[in-house]
Amino acid sequence: MTKLFVRLPARELRGYAPTVIAATRWKTFERGCIPKARPSFAQRSLHTSPVAYKSNWLKKMLGITEEKEQEMLHSNKENRDKITTELSKGYFKDYAEIKKNGGKRFQAPDALTPVPQAYTFPTMHGKTIAGTSVTLPREWRGKVTLVLLGCRGYCKPMLDAYEEQFTAAFGTERKCQVFTLWIVEQAIFRKIMGSMFENSIRKTMPDVGEQERTICYLGSDVPQIKQHLDIFNAITGYAFLVDKHGRVRWQAHGYPDAEEIVTLKRGVSELLSSSR
């Protein structure tokens, strides 16, 4: 039988003791009889993994059944999918729309939504910038309220345009009020930068009355609220005219044009006359 005089590569001797490696590295072997390396740790523990055994032991100790484990995995997957959806949207699509149409997809309706078709503003528990706890829309009961909603500082001029027109026409009316609602939409920002966002808004509002009319919402149900209010672009601003019962009777977005301002003022007058 043919003899081979070979120098075995290190990978062929991986897993053997140093003394065995030293004795066999320059040894002659018969063809086909070169020893194979010992299986790796991952290969040896493929079927008898101590981690898997420990996991099963913990499951028994904690009373976790297969059904409960599958339910937990499904719940975790749903939470991961929500965060992934929020992060994957990004800002590029919204910014592209802003550049294309200025953040205004369509013009607001020219009349109030009838009561049977109007939806109620979603319930939200939060705090004003001044630190007062509020529950919406209960806080607005009995008054006609213009709600200005934004998710980015970019839309602040849009919201100011609605507020200026509303205040100029109904600033002295006791049954009218304006509230600004800032929503922190990204889950990661809500957890890490929520307080920083509140402080930055507070510094720009020295007036305590304005702080009491400004709410920063950091709730975990932001995706559901955005869907309920039809917030399709996080960069543009939104205006909601809410009646004394908390129902949204008119809605606009982007910069208001002249026709929308006329509709807004006419709608407020109609709601005030119906409440008297």
N, C-alpha and C positions, 0 to 999 in steps of 0.2 A: 504494500500500500504506500502511496506517495506520501512523503513527509514534507511538511511545510514549516519554514522558519519565519515566523511573522512577529511583528510588534503590534500587539493588540491596542486598538484605540481606547481612549479613556472611557468612551461611552459604552464599550462592550464590557468593561469591568466595573461600571458604576453599581454600587450597592454591595460590593464585596469588601472584606476587611483589608486594611493596608498591607498586611503580611501576605495575604493571598495574591494581591495585585503585584507585589514585588517579586513573588516567586513565579508568577505565570506570565509576566509581561513579555519576557524574551524566551519563552519556552516553545519547543516544537510541538505541533499538534498534527494529528492525522486529519486529513481533509474531511470536513463534515462533523468534526468533533470539537470545534471551538466552543467553549462554554458560553451560554447566553447570560445576559445580565439579569439580575434578580428583578421581578416585577416592581414597578414603582409603588409608592404608598397609595397613590390615588387608585391604581389598579387593584392593589390588595384590599382596599377598603370599599370597593365598588359595591359589594353585596353585603358586607358586614361593617358598615360605617358606624363608628362610635357616636357620631353626631345624630345619625338617624335613630340609633338606639336610645340616646338621651332624650331626643325629641318625643319618641313614643312613650318613654317613661314619664315625661312631664305631662303629656296628654292624659295619661291614666291618672296621675296625681291630681290634675286640675279638673278632671271629669269632662274633658273635651271630646265629644263624639265626632264621628266623621261628618254628620250633618252640620254640626255647629262649626266645625273647621271650614267646611265649604262655604257656609254663610259668612264667616269672618273674612275669608279670602275674597268673596264676592263684594263685600262692603268695602274692603281696602281697595279693590280694583276700581270701584265706582268713585271713591275719593281721589285716587290717582288720575282717573280719566278726567274728572272735573278740573283738577289743577292743570293737567296737560292741555286741556281745551283752552283754558284761560291764557296760559303762557304761549300756546302755539298761535293764537290769533295775532299777537304782536300789534305793533302800531303802524306798520307799513301800509296795510290795506286801508286803515282809517285815514292816514295821512294822504294816501293817493286819492281818496275820495274828496278830502278837503281841498286838495289842489285842483281837482277836476270841477267841482261844483260849489266850492266854498262851504261845504258842510250842509247844504240844503238840497235834499232829494226832491221835495215837492212842496207846494204851498199848502198852508193850513186851511181847513174848511172855513167857509165864510159865514157859518152860523153855529150856534151852540148845539151840542149833541143832545137829543131828546132824553128825558129822564129814563125811560125804559131801556134805552141802548147804552146809557152811561155806565161806566164801571167805577167801582170804589177804589180810591187810592190805597195801595197796600199798607198793611199795618207794619210799623217800624218803631222799634224802641231804641232811642239814642240819647245823646246829650247835645245841648247847644255849645257853641264855642265858649260861652260864659260859664258852662258847667252845670246848667239846669237840665234835669232829666225830663224828657218829653216822650210822648207816645203819639205817633201820627197814624191816622188823620184826626184823632180825637182832639188834638191841640187846636185844630182849625174849626171845630164845630161852632156853628152860629155865625160865621163870618165868611165873606167871599175872599178867597186866598189865591194869590198868584204865587205858584211854586216854581222857583227857578232851580233847575237841576243840572249839575255838571260833574264830570269825572276828571277833567284836566284843567289846568290853569289857562290853557289856550282859549277856552270858551268864555272866559270872564267878560270880555267886551260884548259878546253876544247877549249874555245875561243882563249886563248893565243897560243895554239898549231897551230891553223889555221893561226893566225896573224904572228907568227914567220916564218913559211914556206913561206907565201906570201911576207912578207917584205924582207926576204933574197933573193928571186928571182926577185922581181919587186920593191924594195924600191927606186931605182933611176929613175924609169919610171914616167914621168910627167903625163901620162894619166891613172895612176893607183892610187887608194886610198883605205884606210880602214876606215870604220865607225863601231863603236860599239853602239848598240841600246839596252838599258835596258828598259824593259816593266814592269810596276807595274800592275799586273793583278787583284788583289783583290780590289773590289770597296771600302771596308772599309779602306784598306791601302792607296788607292789613295787619300782619303779625309783627313785622319788623319796623315799619315806618309810620304806623298809625298816629302815635303821639307826636312825632316830628311834624307830620302833616297838619295836625290840629294847632300846634304851636306856631307854625308858619302863617296860618290863616289868622290866628289871634293877633299877631304882631301888626298885620295890615288893617286891623279894625280897632282903633282906640275908643270908638263909641260903644258903650255897654249895651245900648238899645239895639245896635246892629249885631252885636255878638249874640244877643238873645234870639235874634231872628235868623241866625245862621247855624246850620246843623251839619256836623261831619259824621257820616254813617259808616261804621266799620263792621257791620253784621256779616255773618257767614252766608246769608241767603241772598247776597247781591246778584248772582246769576238769575235767580228766580224773579227778583224785583225788576231787573233789566228787561227780562222777557215780558213781564206783566205790563210794564210801561212802554214797551216797544223802543228800548234804547238800542238802536242799531249801529250807532257810531259813538265810540267813547270819547271822541275829541270835540265834537260839536256840542252846543248847549241846547237845553230843552226848557220849554215853558208850559206849565199846566194851570189851567183856570179851574179851581176847585170850589164847588158851591158849599153852602152851610152844612150840608149833610155828608161832606167828604167825598162827593162824586166828581170825577173828572169830566167837565163839560166842554172843554176845548183844549187843544194841544197843538203846539208849534215847535219848530226847531230851527237852528241856524240863526242868522241875522234876520230880524223882522223887516218885511217890506211895508209900504204905506197901506196896502189893503189889509194886511194882517193887523196892523195897529188899529185901524178903524174897526175891524171885527172884534178885537180884544176889548176896546172901549165900549162898543155896543153890547157885547156879551156881559160885561160887568154891570152896566146899567140895567140890563134885563134881570140879572140875578138880584140886584139890590131892590128893584121894584117888586119882584115876586116875594121877597122876604119881609116887606113892610106890611 
